[in-house]
Amino acid sequence: MMKRFCLATIALCATALSLMSCGGGKSSNAANNKNLVVWSFTDELKGMINDYYTPAHPDVKVEYSMTPTDQFPNKLDPVLQSGNGCPDVFALENAFVRKYIESGLLLPLDDVYAEVKDKMAAYPMQIGSADGHVYGMAWQVCPGALFYRRSLAKKYLGTDDPAKVQEYVKDLDTFVKTAELLKTASGGACDIVSSSGDMFMPYKGARKMPWVVDGKLVIDPAMEKYMDMCKLLHDNNWEGRVAQWSEGWFAGMKGTLRDEFDNPIEVFCYLLPTWGLHYTLKQNAPDTAGDWAMCAGPANYYWGGTWIAAYKGTKKPELAKEMIKFLATDDKFLLEYAKATGDTVGNIKVQNELKDTFADSYLAGQNHYKDFCEMAKGIDGSLIQGTDQQIEQLFSEEVAAYANGEKTKEQALADFKAQVASTMDL
Protein backbone atom coordinates (compact mmCIF):
# COMPACT_ATOMS: atom_id res chain seq x y z
CA MET A 1 0.00 0.00 0.00
CA MET A 2 2.80 2.43 0.94
CA LYS A 3 4.66 1.57 -2.30
CA ARG A 4 1.58 2.33 -4.42
CA PHE A 5 1.03 5.63 -2.54
CA CYS A 6 4.64 6.67 -3.16
CA LEU A 7 4.41 5.83 -6.86
CA ALA A 8 1.18 7.82 -7.16
CA THR A 9 2.77 10.75 -5.36
CA ILE A 10 5.81 10.64 -7.67
CA ALA A 11 3.50 10.57 -10.73
CA LEU A 12 1.54 13.55 -9.45
CA CYS A 13 4.75 15.47 -8.76
CA ALA A 14 6.08 14.66 -12.21
CA THR A 15 2.86 15.93 -13.77
CA ALA A 16 3.07 19.11 -11.77
CA LEU A 17 6.70 19.64 -12.76
CA SER A 18 5.80 19.02 -16.40
CA LEU A 19 3.05 21.64 -16.24
CA MET A 20 5.43 24.09 -14.58
CA SER A 21 8.10 23.57 -17.24
CA CYS A 22 5.54 24.33 -20.00
CA GLY A 23 4.52 27.60 -18.41
CA GLY A 24 2.14 26.35 -15.73
CA GLY A 25 -1.47 25.30 -15.91
CA LYS A 26 -4.24 26.20 -18.32
CA SER A 27 -4.22 29.93 -17.56
CA SER A 28 -0.45 30.18 -18.14
CA ASN A 29 -0.69 28.36 -21.48
CA ALA A 30 -3.49 30.65 -22.53
CA ALA A 31 -1.39 33.68 -21.63
CA ASN A 32 1.57 32.31 -23.58
CA ASN A 33 -0.64 31.75 -26.62
CA LYS A 34 -1.48 35.46 -26.61
CA ASN A 35 2.10 36.42 -27.50
CA LEU A 36 3.01 37.24 -31.11
CA VAL A 37 6.46 37.90 -32.52
CA VAL A 38 6.23 40.37 -35.42
CA TRP A 39 9.06 41.39 -37.77
CA SER A 40 8.98 44.25 -40.24
CA PHE A 41 11.15 46.47 -42.43
CA THR A 42 8.98 49.56 -41.80
CA ASP A 43 7.87 51.46 -38.72
CA GLU A 44 4.52 51.92 -40.47
CA LEU A 45 3.40 48.52 -39.22
CA LYS A 46 4.61 49.32 -35.71
CA GLY A 47 2.39 52.39 -35.59
CA MET A 48 -0.61 50.40 -36.81
CA ILE A 49 -0.06 47.81 -34.10
CA ASN A 50 0.59 50.29 -31.28
CA ASP A 51 -2.16 52.74 -32.17
CA TYR A 52 -4.91 50.42 -33.40
CA TYR A 53 -4.34 46.68 -33.01
CA THR A 54 -3.13 46.63 -29.39
CA PRO A 55 -5.91 48.91 -28.06
CA ALA A 56 -8.42 46.60 -29.76
CA HIS A 57 -6.61 43.47 -28.48
CA PRO A 58 -5.24 44.38 -25.03
CA ASP A 59 -4.78 40.71 -24.13
CA VAL A 60 -2.26 40.13 -26.95
CA LYS A 61 1.39 40.91 -26.27
CA VAL A 62 3.31 41.85 -29.41
CA GLU A 63 7.09 41.55 -29.58
CA TYR A 64 8.02 43.83 -32.49
CA SER A 65 11.33 43.97 -34.34
CA MET A 66 12.27 46.24 -37.26
CA THR A 67 15.16 45.71 -39.68
CA PRO A 68 16.06 48.00 -42.62
CA THR A 69 14.60 46.89 -45.95
CA ASP A 70 17.92 45.99 -47.57
CA GLN A 71 18.83 43.75 -44.63
CA PHE A 72 15.41 42.27 -43.95
CA PRO A 73 15.52 39.25 -46.33
CA ASN A 74 18.94 38.27 -44.96
CA LYS A 75 17.43 38.17 -41.48
CA LEU A 76 14.23 36.39 -42.48
CA ASP A 77 15.58 33.76 -44.90
CA PRO A 78 17.68 31.63 -42.51
CA VAL A 79 15.01 31.39 -39.80
CA LEU A 80 12.28 30.44 -42.27
CA GLN A 81 14.50 27.81 -43.86
CA SER A 82 15.58 26.30 -40.54
CA GLY A 83 12.31 26.79 -38.66
CA ASN A 84 14.23 28.13 -35.67
CA GLY A 85 13.58 31.58 -34.26
CA CYS A 86 10.85 32.41 -36.78
CA PRO A 87 8.51 35.33 -36.21
CA ASP A 88 4.82 34.50 -36.13
CA VAL A 89 3.86 37.39 -38.41
CA PHE A 90 6.02 39.50 -40.73
CA ALA A 91 5.78 42.23 -43.33
CA LEU A 92 6.89 41.74 -46.93
CA GLU A 93 7.93 44.57 -49.23
CA ASN A 94 6.81 44.63 -52.86
CA ALA A 95 10.36 44.10 -54.13
CA PHE A 96 10.58 40.66 -52.53
CA VAL A 97 7.03 39.67 -51.61
CA ARG A 98 6.63 37.13 -54.43
CA LYS A 99 9.83 35.36 -53.42
CA TYR A 100 8.15 34.41 -50.14
CA ILE A 101 4.65 33.91 -51.53
CA GLU A 102 6.13 31.26 -53.85
CA SER A 103 8.41 29.72 -51.19
CA GLY A 104 6.05 27.20 -49.59
CA LEU A 105 7.09 28.51 -46.17
CA LEU A 106 4.06 30.67 -45.39
CA LEU A 107 0.80 29.93 -43.60
CA PRO A 108 -2.23 29.69 -45.95
CA LEU A 109 -4.77 32.45 -45.34
CA ASP A 110 -7.53 30.96 -47.48
CA ASP A 111 -10.10 30.97 -44.69
CA VAL A 112 -9.41 34.63 -43.89
CA TYR A 113 -9.72 35.63 -47.53
CA ALA A 114 -12.95 33.67 -47.94
CA GLU A 115 -14.53 35.88 -45.28
CA VAL A 116 -13.45 39.19 -46.82
CA LYS A 117 -12.89 38.60 -50.54
CA ASP A 118 -15.90 40.62 -51.67
CA LYS A 119 -14.45 43.83 -50.24
CA MET A 120 -10.76 43.48 -51.14
CA ALA A 121 -9.07 45.11 -54.14
CA ALA A 122 -8.01 42.55 -56.71
CA TYR A 123 -4.37 43.13 -57.60
CA PRO A 124 -2.85 42.90 -54.09
CA MET A 125 -4.61 39.57 -53.65
CA GLN A 126 -3.21 38.34 -56.98
CA ILE A 127 0.28 39.19 -55.78
CA GLY A 128 -0.34 37.57 -52.39
CA SER A 129 -1.54 34.26 -53.88
CA ALA A 130 0.17 31.25 -55.44
CA ASP A 131 -0.93 27.78 -56.54
CA GLY A 132 -4.54 28.49 -55.63
CA HIS A 133 -3.81 29.63 -52.07
CA VAL A 134 -3.54 33.03 -50.36
CA TYR A 135 -0.34 33.57 -48.38
CA GLY A 136 -0.14 37.35 -47.94
CA MET A 137 -2.57 40.24 -47.59
CA ALA A 138 -2.03 43.98 -48.00
CA TRP A 139 -3.88 46.81 -46.29
CA GLN A 140 -3.17 49.26 -49.11
CA VAL A 141 -3.14 49.76 -52.86
CA CYS A 142 -0.34 51.73 -54.51
CA PRO A 143 -1.47 52.67 -58.01
CA GLY A 144 0.80 55.05 -59.88
CA ALA A 145 -0.14 58.38 -61.41
CA LEU A 146 1.44 61.34 -63.17
CA PHE A 147 1.98 64.44 -61.01
CA TYR A 148 2.60 67.63 -62.98
CA ARG A 149 3.27 71.30 -62.26
CA ARG A 150 0.16 73.34 -62.89
CA SER A 151 2.13 76.50 -63.74
CA LEU A 152 4.10 74.69 -66.46
CA ALA A 153 0.97 73.05 -67.87
CA LYS A 154 -0.71 76.44 -68.18
CA LYS A 155 2.38 78.01 -69.73
CA TYR A 156 3.11 75.36 -72.35
CA LEU A 157 -0.12 73.38 -72.82
CA GLY A 158 -2.60 76.16 -72.18
CA THR A 159 -4.42 74.35 -69.40
CA ASP A 160 -3.81 72.81 -65.99
CA ASP A 161 -7.09 70.88 -65.91
CA PRO A 162 -6.30 67.21 -65.11
CA ALA A 163 -8.77 65.85 -67.67
CA LYS A 164 -7.26 67.99 -70.44
CA VAL A 165 -3.65 67.38 -69.43
CA GLN A 166 -4.38 63.63 -69.45
CA GLU A 167 -4.96 63.91 -73.20
CA TYR A 168 -1.33 65.01 -73.58
CA VAL A 169 -0.01 61.94 -71.71
CA LYS A 170 -2.80 59.44 -72.35
CA ASP A 171 -0.53 56.73 -73.73
CA LEU A 172 3.19 56.15 -74.14
CA ASP A 173 3.32 57.34 -77.77
CA THR A 174 1.46 60.55 -76.96
CA PHE A 175 3.78 61.07 -73.98
CA VAL A 176 6.75 61.20 -76.39
CA LYS A 177 5.04 63.80 -78.58
CA THR A 178 4.32 65.94 -75.51
CA ALA A 179 7.96 65.69 -74.43
CA GLU A 180 8.96 67.25 -77.75
CA LEU A 181 6.20 69.86 -77.52
CA LEU A 182 7.32 70.98 -74.05
CA LYS A 183 10.95 71.26 -75.10
CA THR A 184 10.07 73.30 -78.18
CA ALA A 185 7.47 75.53 -76.53
CA SER A 186 9.83 76.34 -73.66
CA GLY A 187 12.80 77.15 -75.87
CA GLY A 188 14.64 74.17 -74.43
CA ALA A 189 13.97 74.99 -70.77
CA CYS A 190 11.32 72.38 -69.89
CA ASP A 191 11.98 68.64 -69.66
CA ILE A 192 9.02 66.31 -69.35
CA VAL A 193 10.77 64.31 -66.59
CA SER A 194 13.94 64.76 -64.57
CA SER A 195 14.91 61.09 -64.99
CA SER A 196 14.06 58.55 -67.67
CA GLY A 197 13.98 56.03 -64.82
CA ASP A 198 10.58 57.46 -63.91
CA MET A 199 9.21 55.69 -66.97
CA PHE A 200 10.11 52.15 -65.87
CA MET A 201 7.02 51.42 -63.79
CA PRO A 202 4.50 52.61 -66.41
CA TYR A 203 6.19 50.48 -69.07
CA LYS A 204 6.31 47.53 -66.70
CA GLY A 205 2.60 48.06 -66.08
CA ALA A 206 1.98 47.96 -69.82
CA ARG A 207 3.38 44.42 -70.19
CA LYS A 208 1.28 41.50 -71.33
CA MET A 209 3.77 38.82 -70.26
CA PRO A 210 5.89 38.26 -67.13
CA TRP A 211 9.68 38.03 -67.21
CA VAL A 212 9.70 34.23 -66.94
CA VAL A 213 7.43 31.84 -68.84
CA ASP A 214 7.91 28.06 -68.55
CA GLY A 215 11.34 28.57 -67.02
CA LYS A 216 12.59 30.81 -69.82
CA LEU A 217 13.33 34.54 -69.93
CA VAL A 218 10.80 36.59 -71.89
CA ILE A 219 11.30 40.23 -72.85
CA ASP A 220 7.87 41.74 -73.34
CA PRO A 221 7.66 44.28 -76.21
CA ALA A 222 6.78 46.96 -73.65
CA MET A 223 10.21 46.59 -72.06
CA GLU A 224 11.93 47.04 -75.42
CA LYS A 225 9.83 50.17 -75.93
CA TYR A 226 11.05 51.35 -72.52
CA MET A 227 14.60 51.03 -73.79
CA ASP A 228 13.69 53.11 -76.84
CA MET A 229 11.99 55.71 -74.65
CA CYS A 230 15.07 56.09 -72.44
CA LYS A 231 17.29 56.49 -75.48
CA LEU A 232 14.94 59.00 -77.07
CA LEU A 233 14.62 61.12 -73.93
CA HIS A 234 18.38 61.11 -73.43
CA ASP A 235 19.42 61.83 -77.00
CA ASN A 236 16.91 64.67 -77.43
CA ASN A 237 17.65 66.10 -74.00
CA TRP A 238 13.98 65.76 -73.02
CA GLU A 239 14.91 64.56 -69.51
CA GLY A 240 16.98 66.13 -66.76
CA ARG A 241 19.61 63.39 -67.04
CA VAL A 242 19.69 62.68 -63.32
CA ALA A 243 19.10 59.40 -61.50
CA GLN A 244 16.00 58.66 -59.48
CA TRP A 245 16.41 59.45 -55.77
CA SER A 246 19.48 61.60 -56.50
CA GLU A 247 19.91 65.18 -55.34
CA GLY A 248 19.11 66.38 -58.85
CA TRP A 249 15.91 64.33 -58.96
CA PHE A 250 14.64 66.03 -55.82
CA ALA A 251 15.86 69.42 -57.09
CA GLY A 252 13.53 69.04 -60.06
CA MET A 253 10.56 68.85 -57.68
CA LYS A 254 11.63 72.07 -56.01
CA GLY A 255 12.27 73.90 -59.28
CA THR A 256 16.01 74.22 -58.62
CA LEU A 257 17.45 71.66 -61.07
CA ARG A 258 20.24 72.96 -63.32
CA ASP A 259 22.06 71.42 -66.29
CA GLU A 260 25.80 70.94 -66.77
CA PHE A 261 26.08 74.54 -67.95
CA ASP A 262 24.26 75.81 -64.85
CA ASN A 263 21.14 76.69 -66.82
CA PRO A 264 17.84 76.20 -64.96
CA ILE A 265 15.73 73.21 -65.97
CA GLU A 266 11.98 73.11 -65.55
CA VAL A 267 10.62 69.61 -64.82
CA PHE A 268 7.05 69.10 -65.98
CA CYS A 269 6.09 65.89 -64.17
CA TYR A 270 6.96 62.94 -61.93
CA LEU A 271 5.49 59.46 -62.21
CA LEU A 272 4.84 58.32 -58.66
CA PRO A 273 2.44 56.08 -56.71
CA THR A 274 0.13 56.91 -53.80
CA TRP A 275 2.93 57.20 -51.27
CA GLY A 276 4.93 59.38 -53.66
CA LEU A 277 2.51 62.23 -53.06
CA HIS A 278 2.74 62.15 -49.28
CA TYR A 279 6.31 61.00 -48.67
CA THR A 280 8.20 62.25 -51.73
CA LEU A 281 6.64 65.37 -53.19
CA LYS A 282 5.20 66.88 -50.02
CA GLN A 283 8.24 66.18 -47.91
CA ASN A 284 10.86 67.27 -50.42
CA ALA A 285 9.09 70.16 -52.15
CA PRO A 286 6.80 71.77 -49.56
CA ASP A 287 7.22 75.24 -51.06
CA THR A 288 5.57 74.11 -54.31
CA ALA A 289 2.29 73.21 -52.59
CA GLY A 290 -0.71 74.16 -54.69
CA ASP A 291 1.25 74.05 -57.95
CA TRP A 292 0.71 70.32 -58.52
CA ALA A 293 -2.08 68.28 -60.05
CA MET A 294 -2.51 64.60 -60.83
CA CYS A 295 -3.79 62.54 -63.73
CA ALA A 296 -3.64 58.85 -64.61
CA GLY A 297 -0.76 59.15 -67.05
CA PRO A 298 0.22 56.85 -69.91
CA ALA A 299 -0.33 53.38 -68.41
CA ASN A 300 -1.86 51.57 -65.44
CA TYR A 301 0.85 50.64 -62.99
CA TYR A 302 1.59 50.25 -59.32
CA TRP A 303 4.72 50.82 -57.29
CA GLY A 304 5.48 49.48 -53.84
CA GLY A 305 3.23 48.25 -51.07
CA THR A 306 3.44 46.04 -48.00
CA TRP A 307 1.96 42.59 -47.49
CA ILE A 308 1.52 40.79 -44.16
CA ALA A 309 2.12 37.05 -43.87
CA ALA A 310 2.71 34.35 -41.23
CA TYR A 311 5.18 31.49 -40.90
CA LYS A 312 3.54 28.15 -41.69
CA GLY A 313 5.03 26.60 -38.56
CA THR A 314 3.78 29.24 -36.13
CA LYS A 315 2.41 27.72 -32.95
CA LYS A 316 -0.31 30.37 -32.91
CA PRO A 317 -1.83 30.17 -36.40
CA GLU A 318 -5.28 31.41 -35.41
CA LEU A 319 -3.91 34.39 -33.50
CA ALA A 320 -1.55 35.21 -36.39
CA LYS A 321 -4.39 35.03 -38.90
CA GLU A 322 -6.59 37.19 -36.71
CA MET A 323 -3.89 39.89 -36.61
CA ILE A 324 -3.48 39.79 -40.39
CA LYS A 325 -7.24 39.94 -40.87
CA PHE A 326 -7.49 42.98 -38.61
CA LEU A 327 -4.59 44.92 -40.13
CA ALA A 328 -5.36 44.14 -43.77
CA THR A 329 -9.16 44.08 -43.85
CA ASP A 330 -10.94 45.47 -40.77
CA ASP A 331 -13.49 48.14 -41.77
CA LYS A 332 -13.38 50.27 -38.62
CA PHE A 333 -9.61 50.21 -38.30
CA LEU A 334 -8.91 51.00 -41.97
CA LEU A 335 -11.45 53.82 -42.00
CA GLU A 336 -9.74 55.46 -39.03
CA TYR A 337 -6.28 54.75 -40.43
CA ALA A 338 -7.06 56.16 -43.88
CA LYS A 339 -8.53 59.32 -42.39
CA ALA A 340 -5.44 59.80 -40.20
CA THR A 341 -2.78 59.04 -42.82
CA GLY A 342 -4.35 59.51 -46.25
CA ASP A 343 -3.21 56.01 -47.21
CA THR A 344 -5.22 54.47 -50.04
CA VAL A 345 -6.49 51.29 -48.43
CA GLY A 346 -7.30 48.06 -50.24
CA ASN A 347 -10.69 47.61 -48.57
CA ILE A 348 -13.18 48.65 -51.28
CA LYS A 349 -15.95 49.19 -48.75
CA VAL A 350 -13.80 51.75 -46.95
CA GLN A 351 -12.68 53.24 -50.28
CA ASN A 352 -16.28 53.89 -51.23
CA GLU A 353 -17.01 55.52 -47.89
CA LEU A 354 -14.00 57.85 -48.17
CA LYS A 355 -13.35 58.51 -51.83
CA ASP A 356 -15.55 61.60 -52.15
CA THR A 357 -14.32 63.25 -48.95
CA PHE A 358 -10.74 64.22 -49.87
CA ALA A 359 -9.50 67.56 -51.23
CA ASP A 360 -5.72 67.89 -51.05
CA SER A 361 -4.40 71.45 -50.75
CA TYR A 362 -1.02 70.34 -52.13
CA LEU A 363 -2.88 69.49 -55.34
CA ALA A 364 -4.85 72.76 -55.22
CA GLY A 365 -7.91 71.00 -53.82
CA GLN A 366 -7.95 68.04 -56.20
CA ASN A 367 -9.43 64.78 -54.89
CA HIS A 368 -6.56 62.37 -55.47
CA TYR A 369 -8.11 59.59 -53.38
CA LYS A 370 -11.05 59.00 -55.69
CA ASP A 371 -8.72 58.85 -58.69
CA PHE A 372 -6.34 56.43 -56.96
CA CYS A 373 -9.21 54.08 -56.11
CA GLU A 374 -10.25 54.05 -59.75
CA MET A 375 -6.68 53.55 -61.04
CA ALA A 376 -6.20 50.51 -58.80
CA LYS A 377 -8.95 48.67 -60.66
CA GLY A 378 -6.89 48.54 -63.85
CA ILE A 379 -3.77 46.95 -62.39
CA ASP A 380 -2.85 43.36 -63.24
CA GLY A 381 -0.96 41.73 -60.38
CA SER A 382 -0.72 38.32 -62.04
CA LEU A 383 2.55 39.14 -63.85
CA ILE A 384 4.59 39.72 -60.68
CA GLN A 385 7.14 36.98 -59.92
CA GLY A 386 9.71 36.24 -57.24
CA THR A 387 12.58 36.65 -59.70
CA ASP A 388 11.54 40.16 -60.83
CA GLN A 389 13.87 42.12 -58.59
CA GLN A 390 17.02 40.33 -59.72
CA ILE A 391 16.05 40.38 -63.39
CA GLU A 392 15.09 44.04 -63.36
CA GLN A 393 18.34 45.07 -61.73
CA LEU A 394 20.26 43.42 -64.57
CA PHE A 395 17.91 44.92 -67.15
CA SER A 396 18.28 48.45 -65.76
CA GLU A 397 22.06 48.26 -66.05
CA GLU A 398 21.84 47.39 -69.73
CA VAL A 399 19.17 50.01 -70.44
CA ALA A 400 21.42 52.67 -68.95
CA ALA A 401 24.34 51.51 -71.10
CA TYR A 402 22.17 51.73 -74.22
CA ALA A 403 20.62 55.11 -73.36
CA ASN A 404 24.03 56.61 -72.63
CA GLY A 405 25.42 55.42 -75.96
CA GLU A 406 27.79 52.87 -74.47
CA LYS A 407 26.14 49.94 -76.27
CA THR A 408 23.80 49.33 -79.16
CA LYS A 409 20.33 48.10 -78.32
CA GLU A 410 21.16 44.68 -79.75
CA GLN A 411 24.32 44.41 -77.66
CA ALA A 412 22.55 45.55 -74.52
CA LEU A 413 19.81 42.95 -74.98
CA ALA A 414 22.34 40.23 -75.73
CA ASP A 415 24.35 41.10 -72.63
CA PHE A 416 21.17 41.19 -70.54
CA LYS A 417 20.18 37.71 -71.68
CA ALA A 418 23.69 36.42 -71.04
CA GLN A 419 23.75 37.89 -67.51
CA VAL A 420 20.37 36.35 -66.68
CA ALA A 421 21.47 32.98 -68.07
CA SER A 422 24.73 32.95 -66.11
CA THR A 423 23.36 34.20 -62.78
CA MET A 424 19.85 32.77 -62.76
CA ASP A 425 19.97 29.79 -65.12
CA LEU A 426 17.11 31.11 -67.26
Salt bridges, closest charged atoms under 4 A:
ASP59 OD2 - LYS34 NZ 3.30
ASP77 OD2 - LYS99 NZ 2.72
GLU102 OE2 - ARG98 NE 3.16
ASP110 OD2 - HIS133 ND1 2.53
ASP111 OD2 - LYS321 NZ 2.72
GLU115 OE1 - LYS325 NZ 2.39
ASP160 OD2 - ARG150 NH1 3.10
ASP160 OD2 - LYS154 NZ 3.84
GLU167 OE1 - LYS170 NZ 3.81
ASP191 OD1 - LYS183 NZ 2.52
GLU224 OE1 - LYS409 NZ 3.40
ASP228 OD1 - LYS409 NZ 3.03
ASP235 OD2 - LYS231 NZ 3.61
ASP235 OD1 - HIS234 ND1 3.45
ASP262 OD1 - ARG258 NE 2.85
GLU266 OE2 - LYS155 NZ 3.24
ASP291 OD2 - ARG149 NE 2.72
GLU318 OE2 - LYS321 NZ 3.33
GLU322 OE2 - HIS57 NE2 2.98
ASP331 OD1 - LYS119 NZ 2.72
ASP331 OD2 - LYS349 NZ 3.02
GLU336 OE2 - LYS332 NZ 2.88
ASP356 OD1 - LYS370 NZ 3.42
ASP360 OD2 - LYS282 NZ 2.77
ASP360 OD2 - HIS368 ND1 3.97
GLU374 OE1 - LYS377 NZ 3.17
ASP388 OD2 - LYS204 NZ 3.96
GLU392 OE2 - LYS204 NZ 2.84
GLU398 OE1 - LYS407 NZ 2.77
ASP415 OD2 - LYS407 NZ 2.77
